[in-house]
Amino acid sequence: MALTEEEKKERKKVATAKWRAANKDKTKAYNKGYYGANKKKAGDWATAWRATNKDKLKVINKRHYDMVSSSLAESYIKSLLCNKSSLTRSDIPQELIELKRLEIKLKRNLKEQNNG
């Protein structure tokens, strides 16, 4: 019994995913080399994808923001400190980031106690 074109594509897709999972270092090196050599093409593709997949992009960005804000990542803290100020990200010392993180944790705990 011969496979249809769609079944062949699906089998190849599964085999490729399995190989990539088993060879992460090789895949990463290949991608780095490819995108380094084809920056313009990759950038054009990304721009076109963003333009045609706005709904998917919203979901991805929301998921990322939720993850970063809930874990209090350094990038999130820096963005809070830079908003509505003349500070740049490079102006912010690590001590200030840690203090802001503690302030946010404290405010979250107080809010949780008052609502709980």
N, C-alpha and C positions, 0 to 999 in steps of 0.2 A: 504494500500500500504506500503510495507516494504522499509526501507531505505537501500541503499547500504552501504558497509563498508566505502567508501570514504565520503559519506554524513554524516555518524555517526561521523567520525573523524573530519570533518569540524564543525559540531555542537558542539562537545566537545571542540574544539579549541576556538571557539567563546565564549562559556560559561566560559571557564577557563580564557580567557583574560578579560572578563567582571568582573569576581570575583576578579582577581588580581588588576584590576583598582580600585575596590571598597574597597579592603583590602590591601592597600599598606604597612601598618605597619606590618601586619602578614606575608606578602610575604617577606619583607625585613628581618624580624627576622628569618624566616625559611631559607632563602638563606644564611644568615650569619652563622647560625648554621651548615648547610649542608656543605658549603665550608670550614668552620673551621675544621670540622671533616673529610673531604675528600680532603685535600689539594693536595695530590699526584695525585689523580684521576682527579681533576679539572685542575691541571697544565698540565697533560698529554693530556687531552681533548683540552685545549687551544692551546698547541703546535701543535697538529695534525690539528686543525682547521686552524691555521695560515699557516701551510704548504700546505693545500689543497685549501685555499681561498686567494691566494696572491693578486688577482685583487681587491677583496672586501676590503682587508686590506689596499691597497693603497688608495682607495677612502675614507675609514674611516679616515686614518691618514691625508690625505690632507684636509678633511673637518675640522678635529680637529685643524690642524696647522693654517688654514685660520681663524678659529674662535678665536684662542688664539692670533694670531698676530694682527688681526684687533681690538680686544678688549684691547690689550696691557696688557695681564694677567701677574701677577707677575712671573709665571714660565717662560714665554717667555722672559721677561726682564732679569731674572737671567741667562737664557741660553745665551743671547747675551753678557752679561757681563763676563761670564765664558769662552766663546769661545776664543781661542788663548791667554789665560792668565793663570796664576797659581792660580787664585782665585777659591775657592769652593763656592757652594751655601750658605753654612752657614757663609762664610766670608763677605757676602754682607749685609750692613745695609739698613734699610728701606728708609733712606734719599737718598741713592744712587739710589735705585730703582725708587723713585719718580722723581729724577733729570733726569735719563735716559728716563723715560716715557715722561717727558716734552720735552726733546731733540727730541725724535722721533716724537711727535706731531708737534713740530715746523718744523722739516724737511719735514714732510708730507704736512703741510699747505703751506710751501714755494714751494714745488714741484707742488702742485695743482694749486697755483696761477700762476706759470710760465707756466704750461701746459694749463691752462684755459683761 
